[in-house]
Amino acid sequence: MSHSHSHSRSRRRAAGTTERSKHPSVSASVRWRILPALGATASLLLTLGATGAGASSGETGAERAAAPASRGSDVPFEPIGFERIPVPPEIRAGSPSFAPDGKHLLFPGTHTVDGKQKSDAWITDLKGKNLRCLTCSTGADIPRLPYVFPFADGKRLFLGFYGVLECAPSIVNCRTSKYLPYDLSTANPPGGVIPPGGAANRPQAVVRQGAYPTLAQDGKHIGYSDVRTDGLEQMVVAKLVRKKNKYVAEDPKVINPPGPTSATDRNIDAWSESTGLYELKTFTHGGSHVTYVHSGGTHSENPEVWEVNLKTGVRKRLTHHPDWDEDFAGSPDGRSAVVWSNRTHNMWDALGGLMPHRSFIDAPMVGAEAGMLINTPNNLACGGVVWLMPGEGDHGGSVSGQPIIAPDVHAHTTVTGWSAWSPDGTRFALNAVKQGSGLFSGEVPDYLAIAQMPSRKPTKPEPVVSSEVGDWAPAPADWHPPFGYVGDVTLDGPGGGTVDIQYNGKQGAVYGDYSATYKNYSEDGKTFLDGTKKIDVLEPGITKVHEVTNLVMTGEHTGSLRKDLEITGGNATGTPTYKGSSTATYDGKTVTGPPSWLTQKGSCPERLPKKPQMKATAKSLGHGRYEIKVTASVAGMGPNETVVDTRPVTHARIDTRGQDAYTDNRGIAVIKVPGDRPTTVKVTAGETITPASLRVG
C-alpha cells in the first residue's frame, strides 16, 4: 500500500508530484502522493489485489503452471534455517537480491555522505566479505533506492525508480561503470490524457508513472503500474530500450482485464473486473507470466494474487484467503513461491474480504484502506509475514503455506521477486526489520537474512523466454475502465437478480460518489445478495473516503457486511485516521475491524506471528522398531477462517541415542530403539517450526 517517508529497506516509492493535465475536464488541482508501500504495494492509493473473471480473466480454462504442479495434499512443511550476512552498522540495508552467480548478494543501502542521507547499490559475498559500493562513484542522485534487479548478462543492474547501472567486465568485478537513467514518459499517451472510449464518456489522465518497476528475466522488458484517474492503477509491460544517454520504455501494453466496450455493454465481468485496485508485482516462469495483486471484482475488498500469461492473456488466481495476500516471488524452477500475506491476522477480512461478493466500485475505498493499514506507524509484524507456498499458489485455499518466522527478525514483503531466490532454488533472500519496528521507524538488523532450505536439492531454472505481450493487451490510450463513465447501468446477475450501479465521478475514481444496489442478486442461483454499497470520495486524490455498506447474503451461504467507515489521509503524508467500523459475517464466522492495533503506538507483541507447533506420534512395528509420524498445523484457513491445515513435516530430524533419522515427504521415519528400552525422542525441523519430543518404548 503506501506511504510518504523513506525507508530504504522496503520498496520505496519516490514522493509524488503534482501534475497538471492540459485537458480542461481533468482537474489540475489534485495533489498526488505516490507512497512507498508495504509488501510492495502502493502507489497513489496504495495498491493491492488479485483479480480475475470473464473469458480471459476467470479461472475457467486456466492453464497449468509451467513447472509440474503439486497436489494440495502433497505439500509438506520443511526445515527452514537462516544465514546472516553481516553488514556495517552505518549502512541501513535491505531488500537483497542474488547475483546471477548465486555467490553474491546485491542490495540497496542508505548511508551518510557529506552529512546527507544517500542510497546506493552494494554487493557482498555470502560471508559478508568484499563489500563494495557499485554506484557511489557514478554521480547518480539516488535518494531512495528501494531494490535492485540484476540483468541475466551479469553486467547490469536495474535500479528501481531510477535507471540502469552498467558494469565492466561484470557487476561482481565492476572496474568501470556507467549510470543511465530510464525514462517512462516515452510510454505515455500525448499529454498524459486518455481520450473517451469504451463506456468512458469523460477524458481521463495518467497522473503518475512507474509504481513498483520490475525487470523481466529477459532483460528486455519491464513491468510497472501507472496511476490513472479512471483506473487508479493500470499495469504496464513495456520494452526497455537503450538509447545514447538513457533507457526508455517503448510499446507499452496494459495487462489489466478489459472494461466494457460501450455504455450498453452488459458483460458483467467487464464492469466488475476492471474497477478493482491492481498492482503489477513480478515476472514468473522465466518471464512468460506476470503476477499482480488485485482487490475487487468477484472478490470484493479481498486483495489476492493472480498470474497472467503475457502471450495469451489467460489469468489464474494463485491465492484464496479472506485476508490480505499480496507479493508473490516465484522460484526460478517455478515450483515454489514466497508470498507476503496477512492470513491469520484478521486485517482485511472484516473490511469485506470475509463475505465473498462481486463489486463494481471498490477501487477508491480499497486504496484508502490500504493506506490506513500500511501508513500507520506500528510494528510491521502486526501485518503479517512471508509464507512459503507451492509455485501454483495455495490450491484454492486448501494449502495454508508455511510461515517464515525468524527467531530475532521479522521478514516482510517479497518485492524483489524472482531475483530474491538463489538461481538453484535452495535459498531466498529476506527483506527484514527488527521486531518492534514500523515501516518507517525502528531498527534494521546489521546483517542480510537468507532463508535456506537444506532438504532441497539444487534445480535448474525454467528457460528464460521473451516477455513480449500478445495482441490481446491494449495500449494505455485504449484501455477504458468504467470509472471514466458518468451515468447508471443495470446488470443481470449470472444466477438471477440485478445490480444497479451509479458512477458519478467528478474526476474518474479519485473524486466523486459511486453506489451499487443488489436486488436478489446471485452468481449461481443458490446464494443471494441484497442491499447497497455506497462510496464517497470526499476530497480529490482519495485523501478522504467514506463507505456505507449494508449487504445481506441468504441461501446456500449466509452472511452480511455492515460498514460505516471514513478514512482520512490514507493516501497522504502523515498518520492516517479513521472513524467508524466494519463487521463481516460469513457462514457463522464474524469479524470486526479495522484492527485495534491501528490506534496503538509502537508494537503489538500479542499479535506477533507464532511458529507452527510440531506434533510427533509413534507406532510400534515390533522388535524395537517404531514408525514416527511428524506433522505441524496452521489455523485460520478456509473460506470462513475456521479450518486447521495439518501437514506432514519432511526432513524432520528424529534424534535418538546413537542414531538420527529423517522423515520422508509423508512425515514418516522408522527408528530402532536399542533393547526396546523407553527413550525420549527429540524432533526438530529448522528454525521456523517449534520442536517436539515424545517417549518411545
ZAMARGU-4260 file (C-alpha; in steps of 0.2 Angstrom, whole numbers, plus 5000, padded with zeros to 4 digits):
<rodrens>
0) 5000/5000/5000 | 5008/5017/5003 | 5017/5030/5011 | 5027/5046/5010 | 5043/5044/5020
5) 5058/5035/5015 | 5065/5019/5022 | 5077/5011/5011 | 5073/4993/5016 | 5056/4992/5009
10) 5052/4995/4991 | 5052/5014/4991 | 5041/5024/4980 | 5048/5042/4977 | 5037/5056/4984
15) 5023/5060/4972 | 5022/5076/4962 | 5009/5087/4957 | 5005/5086/4939 | 4993/5096/4929
20) 4983/5090/4914 | 4981/5100/4899 | 4963/5094/4896 | 4950/5106/4904 | 4940/5091/4910
25) 4953/5084/4921 | 4956/5094/4937 | 4973/5102/4938 | 4972/5104/4957 | 4974/5087/4963
30) 4989/5084/4973 | 4996/5066/4971 | 5007/5057/4983 | 5015/5041/4977 | 5020/5032/4993
35) 5031/5018/4996 | 5022/5003/5000 | 5022/4988/5012 | 5024/4971/5004 | 5027/4980/4989
40) 5011/4989/4987 | 5007/5006/4984 | 5005/5020/4973 | 4994/5034/4973 | 4981/5025/4983
45) 4992/5011/4988 | 4988/4996/4978 | 4983/4978/4980 | 4975/4964/4973 | 4972/4949/4963
50) 4958/4948/4951 | 4950/4938/4938 | 4934/4934/4930 | 4927/4934/4912 | 4933/4925/4897
55) 4952/4928/4899 | 4951/4933/4917 | 4942/4919/4925 | 4948/4903/4932 | 4939/4894/4918
60) 4951/4887/4906 | 4966/4892/4917 | 4982/4885/4911 | 4994/4874/4921 | 5009/4881/4928
65) 5025/4879/4918 | 5033/4868/4932 | 5025/4851/4937 | 5010/4856/4948 | 5009/4848/4965
70) 4993/4842/4973 | 4987/4852/4988 | 4988/4836/4999 | 5006/4833/4994 | 5013/4849/5000
75) 5023/4846/5017 | 5031/4858/5029 | 5050/4858/5028 | 5065/4864/5038 | 5070/4882/5035
80) 5086/4889/5043 | 5093/4906/5042 | 5110/4913/5037 | 5115/4931/5042 | 5127/4940/5032
85) 5135/4955/5042 | 5133/4972/5035 | 5142/4988/5043 | 5130/4996/5055 | 5132/5013/5046
90) 5123/5006/5031 | 5105/5003/5033 | 5102/4988/5021 | 5088/4979/5015 | 5078/4970/5000
95) 5093/4959/4995 | 5094/4950/4978 | 5105/4936/4972 | 5118/4940/4959 | 5117/4928/4944
100) 5132/4918/4950 | 5122/4914/4966 | 5138/4918/4976 | 5134/4936/4979 | 5120/4947/4986
105) 5115/4964/4979 | 5106/4976/4990 | 5101/4994/4992 | 5109/5003/5007 | 5107/5020/5014
110) 5122/5029/5022 | 5128/5046/5026 | 5138/5056/5013 | 5144/5074/5017 | 5131/5075/5031
115) 5116/5069/5019 | 5107/5053/5018 | 5111/5044/5001 | 5105/5027/4994 | 5117/5016/4984
120) 5118/4999/4977 | 5130/4987/4986 | 5137/4970/4983 | 5144/4957/4995 | 5149/4939/4995
125) 5139/4927/5006 | 5151/4928/5021 | 5149/4947/5021 | 5167/4950/5014 | 5172/4960/5000
130) 5158/4973/5002 | 5158/4986/4988 | 5148/5000/4983 | 5143/4999/4965 | 5135/5017/4962
135) 5145/5028/4974 | 5157/5034/4961 | 5144/5036/4947 | 5137/5053/4952 | 5120/5046/4952
140) 5107/5055/4963 | 5098/5041/4971 | 5089/5047/4987 | 5078/5032/4990 | 5084/5016/4981
145) 5070/5003/4985 | 5078/4987/4977 | 5090/4981/4963 | 5087/4968/4949 | 5102/4960/4941
150) 5101/4958/4922 | 5105/4940/4917 | 5120/4945/4907 | 5129/4949/4924 | 5134/4966/4918
155) 5120/4977/4923 | 5108/4982/4937 | 5091/4989/4936 | 5089/5001/4950 | 5071/5003/4955
160) 5063/5020/4951 | 5079/5027/4944 | 5089/5019/4930 | 5102/5006/4925 | 5120/5003/4931
165) 5132/4996/4918 | 5147/4987/4924 | 5163/4981/4915 | 5168/4967/4915 | 5154/4962/4927
170) 5144/4968/4942 | 5154/4956/4953 | 5170/4963/4946 | 5164/4981/4942 | 5180/4990/4937
175) 5172/5003/4927 | 5154/5008/4927 | 5141/5020/4920 | 5124/5025/4926 | 5110/5029/4914
180) 5093/5035/4920 | 5077/5027/4912 | 5063/5037/4905 | 5045/5031/4906 | 5037/5046/4899
185) 5040/5039/4881 | 5026/5026/4885 | 5013/5040/4890 | 4999/5045/4878 | 5001/5063/4872
190) 5000/5075/4886 | 4996/5060/4898 | 4977/5062/4893 | 4966/5047/4890 | 4953/5051/4877
195) 4935/5044/4880 | 4932/5026/4874 | 4923/5011/4878 | 4910/5015/4891 | 4920/5030/4897
200) 4912/5047/4892 | 4924/5058/4900 | 4943/5061/4896 | 4955/5054/4910 | 4973/5056/4914
205) 4989/5047/4918 | 4994/5056/4934 | 5009/5046/4940 | 5020/5033/4931 | 5031/5019/4936
210) 5025/5012/4953 | 5035/4997/4958 | 5045/4995/4942 | 5052/4977/4940 | 5063/4969/4927
215) 5059/4954/4917 | 5071/4939/4916 | 5074/4943/4898 | 5082/4960/4902 | 5072/4967/4888
220) 5055/4971/4896 | 5050/4980/4912 | 5033/4980/4921 | 5026/4994/4932 | 5010/5002/4937
225) 5003/5019/4932 | 4991/5029/4942 | 4976/5035/4932 | 4961/5045/4937 | 4949/5031/4930
230) 4958/5015/4934 | 4969/5020/4949 | 4982/5009/4943 | 4985/5002/4925 | 4998/4988/4925
235) 5010/4990/4910 | 5023/4979/4902 | 5034/4988/4890 | 5051/4986/4881 | 5066/4993/4889
240) 5077/5001/4876 | 5094/5008/4877 | 5097/5025/4869 | 5113/5035/4869 | 5111/5043/4886
245) 5097/5034/4894 | 5085/5019/4894 | 5067/5022/4888 | 5051/5012/4888 | 5043/5008/4872
250) 5027/4999/4865 | 5018/4999/4882 | 5004/4987/4884 | 4990/4987/4898 | 4988/4970/4906
255) 4973/4974/4916 | 4956/4965/4912 | 4946/4975/4899 | 4932/4987/4903 | 4916/4987/4894
260) 4916/4991/4876 | 4902/5004/4877 | 4889/5010/4889 | 4877/4997/4883 | 4889/4983/4885
265) 4881/4971/4898 | 4896/4959/4900 | 4896/4959/4919 | 4915/4954/4920 | 4920/4969/4910
270) 4911/4981/4923 | 4917/4972/4938 | 4935/4966/4935 | 4941/4982/4928 | 4935/4993/4943
275) 4946/4984/4956 | 4963/4990/4963 | 4978/4982/4954 | 4997/4982/4955 | 5009/4973/4945
280) 5022/4963/4955 | 5035/4952/4946 | 5038/4941/4932 | 5037/4922/4934 | 5040/4906/4924
285) 5056/4913/4915 | 5046/4929/4910 | 5031/4921/4902 | 5020/4927/4916 | 5017/4942/4927
290) 5010/4941/4945 | 4999/4955/4951 | 4988/4959/4966 | 4970/4964/4964 | 4956/4968/4976
295) 4938/4970/4969 | 4928/4962/4955 | 4922/4944/4960 | 4932/4945/4977 | 4927/4962/4983
300) 4938/4971/4996 | 4949/4955/4997 | 4967/4958/4990 | 4973/4942/4981 | 4987/4937/4970
305) 4984/4932/4952 | 4995/4927/4937 | 4993/4932/4919 | 5001/4923/4903 | 5008/4938/4894
310) 5006/4929/4877 | 4988/4923/4879 | 4980/4934/4892 | 4974/4919/4902 | 4973/4923/4920
315) 4974/4911/4935 | 4971/4915/4953 | 4985/4910/4965 | 4979/4914/4982 | 4962/4911/4991
320) 4961/4918/5008 | 4948/4931/5016 | 4963/4941/5022 | 4976/4951/5013 | 4988/4942/5001
325) 5000/4952/4990 | 5018/4950/4985 | 5022/4934/4976 | 5040/4929/4972 | 5041/4913/4961
330) 5056/4902/4962 | 5067/4900/4947 | 5061/4882/4944 | 5043/4888/4946 | 5039/4875/4959
335) 5039/4886/4974 | 5035/4904/4979 | 5036/4916/4994 | 5021/4926/4997 | 5018/4941/5009
340) 5001/4938/5017 | 4991/4943/5032 | 4982/4927/5033 | 4978/4923/5052 | 4980/4941/5056
345) 4962/4947/5053 | 4967/4963/5044 | 4956/4964/5029 | 4943/4951/5031 | 4932/4962/5042
350) 4933/4976/5029 | 4923/4965/5017 | 4935/4951/5012 | 4927/4938/5023 | 4910/4938/5014
355) 4913/4934/4996 | 4904/4945/4984 | 4906/4954/4967 | 4908/4973/4967 | 4909/4987/4954
360) 4915/5002/4963 | 4929/4996/4975 | 4945/5004/4970 | 4943/5021/4979 | 4940/5013/4996
365) 4952/4999/4994 | 4965/5012/4990 | 4961/5022/5006 | 4960/5006/5017 | 4977/5001/5010
370) 4985/5017/5016 | 4976/5016/5033 | 4983/4999/5036 | 5001/5002/5029 | 5004/5020/5033
375) 5000/5018/5052 | 5017/5019/5062 | 5016/5002/5070 | 5025/4986/5072 | 5026/4978/5054
380) 5023/4961/5062 | 5006/4966/5066 | 5003/4965/5047 | 5009/4948/5043 | 5024/4938/5037
385) 5030/4930/5022 | 5024/4912/5018 | 5032/4898/5008 | 5020/4890/4996 | 5019/4880/4980
390) 5023/4889/4964 | 5005/4887/4959 | 4998/4896/4974 | 4988/4889/4989 | 4977/4877/4979
395) 4961/4886/4981 | 4964/4890/4999 | 4967/4872/5004 | 4986/4875/5007 | 4990/4886/5022
400) 5008/4889/5017 | 5022/4889/5029 | 5026/4905/5039 | 5044/4910/5038 | 5047/4916/5056
405) 5065/4920/5061 | 5069/4920/5080 | 5075/4938/5080 | 5070/4946/5064 | 5053/4950/5056
410) 5053/4946/5037 | 5041/4955/5027 | 5037/4958/5008 | 5045/4950/4993 | 5047/4965/4982
415) 5062/4959/4973 | 5053/4944/4966 | 5062/4931/4956 | 5079/4939/4960 | 5077/4936/4979
420) 5079/4917/4975 | 5096/4909/4973 | 5097/4903/4955 | 5097/4885/4961 | 5081/4887/4971
425) 5088/4882/4988 | 5089/4899/4996 | 5078/4915/4997 | 5084/4932/5002 | 5073/4941/5015
430) 5068/4959/5017 | 5068/4961/5036 | 5067/4973/5051 | 5069/4970/5069 | 5054/4966/5079
435) 5046/4982/5086 | 5050/4992/5070 | 5037/5001/5060 | 5038/5003/5041 | 5047/5020/5043
440) 5054/5018/5060 | 5064/5007/5072 | 5079/4997/5068 | 5085/4986/5055 | 5097/4971/5058
445) 5116/4974/5054 | 5115/4959/5043 | 5106/4952/5027 | 5095/4937/5031 | 5094/4922/5019
450) 5081/4908/5022 | 5089/4892/5017 | 5080/4875/5014 | 5093/4861/5017 | 5081/4847/5012
455) 5081/4854/4994 | 5092/4848/4980 | 5098/4861/4968 | 5087/4863/4952 | 5088/4871/4935
460) 5078/4887/4932 | 5065/4887/4919 | 5071/4893/4902 | 5071/4912/4900 | 5058/4917/4887
465) 5053/4934/4879 | 5041/4944/4890 | 5033/4952/4874 | 5014/4954/4877 | 5002/4947/4865
470) 4989/4957/4854 | 4976/4954/4867 | 4983/4969/4878 | 4979/4987/4873 | 4990/5002/4873
475) 4986/5014/4888 | 4976/5026/4877 | 4964/5011/4873 | 4961/5004/4890 | 4944/5011/4897
480) 4938/5005/4914 | 4920/5011/4920 | 4926/5024/4932 | 4928/5035/4916 | 4909/5034/4914
485) 4896/5045/4922 | 4879/5038/4922 | 4869/5022/4928 | 4869/5004/4922 | 4859/4989/4927
490) 4866/4972/4925 | 4859/4955/4927 | 4866/4943/4940 | 4873/4927/4932 | 4862/4917/4943
495) 4847/4929/4944 | 4843/4946/4951 | 4850/4963/4946 | 4863/4976/4952 | 4860/4994/4949
500) 4877/5004/4948 | 4879/5023/4948 | 4895/5031/4943 | 4896/5049/4947 | 4915/5053/4946
505) 4920/5071/4945 | 4937/5065/4942 | 4936/5047/4937 | 4938/5036/4953 | 4948/5049/4963
510) 4934/5061/4967 | 4916/5058/4966 | 4902/5046/4973 | 4898/5028/4967 | 4885/5016/4973
515) 4879/4998/4969 | 4862/4991/4974 | 4859/4972/4974 | 4842/4965/4972 | 4840/4947/4974
520) 4857/4946/4965 | 4865/4929/4963 | 4881/4922/4955 | 4875/4904/4955 | 4856/4904/4958
525) 4860/4897/4976 | 4866/4911/4986 | 4858/4928/4985 | 4863/4946/4989 | 4853/4961/4994
530) 4857/4979/4999 | 4868/4994/4995 | 4886/4998/4994 | 4890/5017/4993 | 4907/5025/4992
535) 4910/5044/4993 | 4927/5051/4989 | 4925/5067/4998 | 4942/5075/4994 | 4952/5074/4977
540) 4966/5062/4977 | 4957/5049/4989 | 4963/5058/5004 | 4946/5057/5012 | 4934/5042/5008
545) 4918/5037/5016 | 4909/5020/5013 | 4892/5015/5020 | 4888/4997/5016 | 4873/4986/5021
550) 4873/4969/5012 | 4864/4953/5017 | 4868/4936/5010 | 4855/4922/5010 | 4853/4905/5003
555) 4866/4891/5002 | 4879/4903/5011 | 4874/4916/5023 | 4882/4932/5029 | 4882/4951/5030
560) 4893/4966/5028 | 4889/4981/5039 | 4901/4995/5036 | 4901/5014/5040 | 4919/5019/5039
565) 4928/5035/5035 | 4947/5036/5031 | 4957/5052/5031 | 4974/5053/5025 | 4976/5035/5019
570) 4985/5042/5003 | 4994/5057/5011 | 5009/5061/5021 | 5007/5058/5040 | 4997/5045/5050
575) 4980/5041/5043 | 4965/5042/5054 | 4948/5033/5053 | 4931/5033/5061 | 4918/5020/5061
580) 4919/5001/5059 | 4915/4987/5048 | 4908/4970/5053 | 4908/4955/5041 | 4899/4938/5044
585) 4900/4923/5033 | 4894/4905/5037 | 4894/4908/5055 | 4911/4917/5057 | 4911/4936/5062
590) 4925/4948/5062 | 4925/4967/5066 | 4938/4980/5061 | 4948/4989/5057 | 4960/4980/5069
595) 4963/4988/5086 | 4981/4989/5084 | 4980/5003/5071 | 4976/5015/5086 | 4991/5009/5096
600) 5008/5017/5097 | 5023/5005/5095 | 5022/4986/5093 | 5009/4974/5097 | 5018/4958/5104
605) 5002/4949/5106 | 5000/4948/5088 | 5017/4943/5083 | 5017/4928/5072 | 5019/4911/5080
610) 5029/4896/5074 | 5018/4881/5069 | 5020/4868/5083 | 5026/4851/5078 | 5017/4835/5084
615) 5025/4818/5084 | 5017/4801/5086 | 5025/4784/5087 | 5018/4767/5081 | 5027/4751/5086
620) 5032/4740/5072 | 5039/4726/5083 | 5056/4721/5088 | 5061/4738/5094 | 5056/4747/5078
625) 5045/4762/5078 | 5037/4772/5065 | 5037/4791/5069 | 5025/4802/5061 | 5028/4821/5062
630) 5015/4835/5057 | 5013/4853/5060 | 4997/4864/5059 | 4992/4881/5054 | 4974/4888/5060
635) 4963/4901/5052 | 4962/4894/5035 | 4947/4891/5023 | 4933/4902/5017 | 4927/4906/5034
640) 4944/4905/5043 | 4939/4890/5054 | 4950/4877/5045 | 4966/4870/5053 | 4978/4864/5040
645) 4988/4850/5046 | 5003/4844/5035 | 5017/4832/5037 | 5034/4838/5040 | 5048/4832/5028
650) 5066/4830/5033 | 5062/4832/5051 | 5077/4826/5062 | 5072/4812/5074 | 5086/4812/5087
655) 5088/4796/5097 | 5103/4790/5107 | 5116/4784/5095 | 5106/4787/5079 | 5097/4800/5069
660) 5083/4798/5056 | 5074/4810/5044 | 5056/4810/5039 | 5051/4807/5021 | 5038/4818/5011
665) 5024/4809/5021 | 5032/4815/5038 | 5037/4797/5042 | 5053/4789/5048 | 5057/4772/5056
670) 5069/4771/5070 | 5075/4757/5081 | 5076/4759/5100 | 5091/4748/5107 | 5084/4735/5118
675) 5067/4742/5116 | 5070/4752/5132 | 5060/4768/5134 | 5068/4783/5127 | 5065/4801/5124
680) 5065/4806/5105 | 5068/4824/5100 | 5061/4830/5084 | 5067/4846/5076 | 5065/4854/5059
685) 5074/4870/5056 | 5071/4887/5064 | 5053/4891/5059 | 5044/4876/5067 | 5043/4873/5086
690) 5052/4857/5091 | 5043/4842/5098 | 5048/4827/5109 | 5040/4810/5114 | 5043/4795/5124
695) 5045/4779/5114 | 5046/4761/5120
</rodrens>
